[in-house]
Amino acid sequence: MKVLLDSVVLIDHFNGLRAATSYLQEVQGEACISVITRAEVLCGFDAAAAELALRLLDRFPLLPIERQTADLAATLRRNHGWRLPDAFQAALAQLHNLKLATRNLRDFPPERFEFVVVPYKVTVRRGAFE
């Protein structure tokens, strides 16, 4: 595995953002998700629609949160002020030597954090996403 997908990438895909779908196709076989991403994505679906999300989520290897991850996430949260889910994502990426694919530039500016990759950008023009 090379990339840990942040939930925003999968949410963008489910919202019909072509750039996200293209990126998921590009990293197929090289990407994984965390239990954090799985839970965050599933929160956006009602019970009837969750099956669609599960079919996609089940294609990705799932990284659990263990003691070492929890300890590093606590340190990262303390040092950077990140929300705990973001600290867990960063800890998992670092411990598994993965790039974190995210659009969360506020918390993870790639010029500051080597483990971050921004797979695409979203611009808003006339109310439409491109």
Residue frames as qw, qx, qy, qz and C-alpha x, y, z in Angstrom:
[[0.000, 0.887, 0.461, 0.000, 0.00, 0.00, 0.00],
 [0.449, 0.214, 0.017, 0.868, 1.13, 3.52, -0.80],
 [0.157, -0.346, -0.070, -0.922, -1.82, 5.78, 0.07],
 [0.046, -0.406, -0.796, 0.447, -4.20, 6.19, 2.99],
 [0.052, -0.511, -0.493, -0.702, -7.44, 7.73, 1.73],
 [0.092, 0.116, 0.467, -0.872, -8.97, 10.43, 3.87],
 [0.294, 0.503, 0.780, -0.229, -12.75, 10.33, 4.06],
 [0.253, 0.690, 0.021, -0.678, -13.13, 13.53, 2.01],
 [0.091, 0.337, -0.751, -0.561, -11.83, 11.73, -1.10],
 [0.027, 0.250, 0.964, 0.091, -14.47, 9.01, -0.83],
 [0.167, 0.652, 0.527, -0.519, -17.19, 11.50, 0.08],
 [0.179, 0.568, -0.310, -0.741, -16.26, 13.56, -2.99],
 [0.052, 0.064, -0.910, -0.407, -16.60, 10.40, -5.09],
 [0.053, 0.467, 0.871, -0.141, -20.05, 9.63, -3.69],
 [0.148, 0.724, 0.264, -0.620, -21.03, 13.27, -4.34],
 [0.684, 0.640, 0.338, 0.094, -20.20, 12.79, -8.01],
 [0.036, -0.895, 0.331, 0.297, -16.93, 14.71, -8.16],
 [0.879, 0.459, -0.126, 0.024, -15.16, 13.32, -11.23],
 [0.237, 0.725, -0.572, 0.303, -11.70, 14.23, -9.96],
 [0.535, -0.416, 0.636, -0.370, -12.23, 12.05, -6.88],
 [0.932, 0.185, 0.251, -0.184, -13.49, 9.13, -8.95],
 [0.672, 0.659, -0.310, 0.135, -10.53, 9.42, -11.29],
 [0.054, -0.671, 0.654, -0.344, -8.13, 9.51, -8.37],
 [0.756, -0.219, 0.532, -0.313, -9.67, 6.39, -6.82],
 [0.916, 0.397, 0.041, -0.037, -9.25, 4.59, -10.15],
 [0.399, 0.767, -0.447, 0.230, -5.65, 5.80, -10.36],
 [0.139, -0.547, 0.724, -0.397, -4.68, 4.43, -6.93],
 [0.927, -0.084, -0.038, -0.363, -6.67, 1.22, -7.17],
 [0.937, 0.063, -0.273, 0.208, -4.63, -1.56, -5.62],
 [0.496, 0.288, -0.358, 0.737, -2.32, 0.92, -3.88],
 [0.253, -0.466, 0.153, -0.834, -4.76, 2.56, -1.45],
 [0.377, -0.315, -0.837, 0.242, -6.18, 1.63, 1.91],
 [0.324, -0.677, -0.129, -0.648, -8.57, 3.22, 4.38],
 [0.074, 0.180, -0.745, 0.638, -8.67, 3.52, 8.15],
 [0.157, -0.504, -0.835, 0.153, -11.47, 2.60, 10.51],
 [0.005, -0.515, -0.223, 0.828, -11.89, 6.38, 10.91],
 [0.200, 0.210, -0.497, -0.818, -12.53, 6.84, 7.18],
 [0.212, -0.252, -0.914, -0.238, -14.91, 3.89, 7.08],
 [0.121, -0.567, -0.687, 0.437, -17.00, 5.29, 9.94],
 [0.045, 0.484, 0.021, -0.874, -16.99, 8.86, 8.62],
 [0.208, 0.074, -0.660, -0.718, -18.12, 7.76, 5.16],
 [0.228, -0.349, -0.904, -0.094, -20.84, 5.45, 6.48],
 [0.028, -0.463, -0.510, 0.724, -22.26, 8.25, 8.64],
 [0.199, 0.326, -0.212, -0.899, -23.39, 9.98, 5.46],
 [0.384, -0.036, -0.765, -0.515, -25.65, 7.15, 4.31],
 [0.715, -0.205, 0.260, -0.615, -28.98, 5.94, 5.56],
 [0.631, -0.186, 0.748, -0.085, -29.39, 2.21, 6.14],
 [0.788, 0.502, 0.340, -0.103, -30.83, 1.59, 2.67],
 [0.508, 0.834, -0.208, 0.053, -28.01, 3.39, 0.83],
 [0.431, -0.716, 0.549, 0.020, -25.19, 2.14, 3.08],
 [0.886, 0.077, 0.440, 0.126, -24.89, -1.04, 1.00],
 [0.596, 0.770, 0.011, 0.227, -23.58, 1.00, -1.94],
 [0.081, -0.878, 0.423, -0.208, -20.94, 2.61, 0.27],
 [0.740, -0.414, 0.528, -0.042, -19.96, -0.71, 1.82],
 [0.891, 0.371, 0.214, 0.154, -19.35, -2.26, -1.60],
 [0.431, 0.801, -0.228, 0.347, -16.74, 0.40, -2.32],
 [0.352, -0.768, 0.453, -0.284, -15.26, 0.55, 1.18],
 [0.902, -0.210, 0.375, -0.039, -14.82, -3.23, 1.27],
 [0.799, 0.559, -0.062, 0.213, -12.49, -3.01, -1.74],
 [0.193, 0.777, -0.418, 0.430, -9.83, -1.27, 0.35],
 [0.629, -0.092, -0.642, 0.429, -7.62, -2.88, 2.99],
 [0.409, -0.829, -0.170, -0.342, -8.64, -1.56, 6.40],
 [0.400, 0.329, -0.563, 0.644, -6.10, -0.23, 8.90],
 [0.567, -0.663, -0.490, 0.009, -7.14, -0.68, 12.54],
 [0.084, -0.801, 0.305, -0.509, -6.23, 1.57, 15.43],
 [0.832, -0.199, -0.447, 0.262, -3.92, -0.09, 17.89],
 [0.565, -0.718, -0.163, 0.371, -1.99, 1.08, 20.95],
 [0.520, -0.168, 0.231, 0.805, 0.98, 2.51, 19.02],
 [0.110, 0.519, 0.482, 0.697, -1.39, 4.41, 16.72],
 [0.363, -0.834, -0.402, -0.103, -3.38, 5.78, 19.66],
 [0.588, -0.580, -0.054, 0.561, -0.24, 6.93, 21.44],
 [0.381, 0.031, 0.334, 0.861, 1.12, 8.70, 18.36],
 [0.049, -0.670, -0.528, -0.520, -2.30, 10.24, 17.61],
 [0.447, -0.815, -0.313, 0.192, -2.39, 11.70, 21.14],
 [0.518, -0.399, 0.140, 0.744, 1.04, 13.23, 20.63],
 [0.243, 0.280, 0.494, 0.787, 0.12, 14.63, 17.22],
 [0.194, -0.796, -0.512, -0.258, -3.12, 16.10, 18.57],
 [0.501, -0.742, -0.156, 0.418, -1.26, 17.74, 21.41],
 [0.483, -0.267, 0.291, 0.782, 1.49, 19.09, 19.11],
 [0.112, 0.161, 0.534, 0.822, -0.68, 20.30, 16.23],
 [0.328, 0.221, 0.359, -0.845, -4.11, 20.91, 17.79],
 [0.350, 0.004, -0.730, -0.587, -5.76, 18.56, 15.28],
 [0.798, -0.171, 0.089, -0.571, -9.13, 17.00, 15.91],
 [0.601, -0.332, 0.723, -0.074, -8.68, 13.44, 17.10],
 [0.850, 0.389, 0.354, -0.027, -9.86, 11.80, 13.84],
 [0.482, 0.840, -0.235, 0.084, -7.29, 13.85, 11.90],
 [0.244, -0.703, 0.656, -0.127, -4.58, 12.93, 14.39],
 [0.794, -0.046, 0.602, -0.070, -5.45, 9.25, 13.95],
 [0.762, 0.639, 0.105, 0.020, -5.25, 9.58, 10.16],
 [0.218, 0.859, -0.444, 0.130, -1.84, 11.24, 10.41],
 [0.507, -0.510, 0.681, -0.140, -0.59, 8.63, 12.89],
 [0.867, 0.190, 0.459, -0.040, -1.69, 5.75, 10.67],
 [0.629, 0.768, -0.094, 0.075, -0.10, 7.30, 7.59],
 [0.008, 0.814, -0.557, 0.163, 3.17, 7.87, 9.41],
 [0.630, -0.367, 0.667, -0.154, 3.33, 4.46, 11.11],
 [0.820, 0.273, 0.501, 0.038, 2.60, 2.61, 7.86],
 [0.308, -0.350, 0.461, 0.755, 4.81, 4.85, 5.68],
 [0.319, 0.597, 0.691, 0.253, 1.85, 5.96, 3.59],
 [0.015, 0.143, 0.137, 0.980, 0.88, 9.21, 1.94],
 [0.169, 0.525, 0.683, -0.479, -2.34, 10.67, 3.33],
 [0.085, 0.317, 0.561, 0.760, -4.54, 11.66, 0.38],
 [0.086, -0.679, -0.598, 0.417, -6.69, 14.54, 1.56],
 [0.194, 0.674, 0.262, 0.663, -8.06, 17.94, 0.61],
 [0.493, -0.825, -0.256, 0.106, -7.86, 19.12, 4.22],
 [0.536, 0.512, -0.142, 0.656, -5.30, 21.85, 3.58],
 [0.341, -0.813, 0.103, -0.461, -6.15, 23.72, 6.76],
 [0.787, -0.541, 0.288, -0.068, -4.83, 20.92, 8.97],
 [0.825, -0.110, 0.442, 0.336, -2.50, 19.23, 6.50],
 [0.356, 0.871, -0.214, -0.263, -0.71, 21.74, 4.27],
 [0.962, 0.183, 0.026, 0.200, 1.53, 19.54, 2.07],
 [0.405, 0.724, -0.312, 0.464, 4.36, 22.07, 2.14],
 [0.357, -0.648, 0.486, -0.465, 4.54, 21.49, 5.90],
 [0.746, -0.205, 0.595, -0.218, 3.85, 17.75, 6.06],
 [0.112, 0.432, -0.791, -0.420, 5.73, 15.41, 3.74],
 [0.216, 0.116, 0.968, -0.052, 3.28, 12.56, 4.28],
 [0.413, 0.602, 0.447, -0.516, 0.39, 14.54, 2.73],
 [0.185, 0.060, 0.660, 0.726, -0.66, 14.45, -0.89],
 [0.420, 0.478, 0.268, -0.723, -3.46, 16.58, -2.35],
 [0.506, 0.150, 0.795, 0.298, -4.86, 14.39, -5.13],
 [0.160, 0.561, 0.537, 0.609, -6.98, 17.09, -6.80],
 [0.014, -0.166, -0.297, 0.940, -8.40, 20.52, -6.11],
 [0.090, 0.667, 0.738, 0.050, -12.01, 21.58, -6.03],
 [0.050, -0.072, 0.041, 0.995, -12.95, 24.96, -7.42],
 [0.223, 0.627, 0.694, -0.276, -16.39, 26.45, -7.34],
 [0.023, -0.083, 0.366, 0.927, -17.60, 28.30, -10.39],
 [0.469, -0.119, -0.294, -0.824, -21.14, 29.55, -10.72],
 [0.724, -0.235, 0.346, -0.549, -22.24, 27.14, -8.00],
 [0.969, 0.176, -0.140, -0.100, -20.89, 24.02, -9.71],
 [0.616, -0.573, 0.498, 0.208, -17.92, 21.90, -8.72],
 [0.700, 0.636, -0.309, -0.097, -15.22, 21.17, -11.29]]
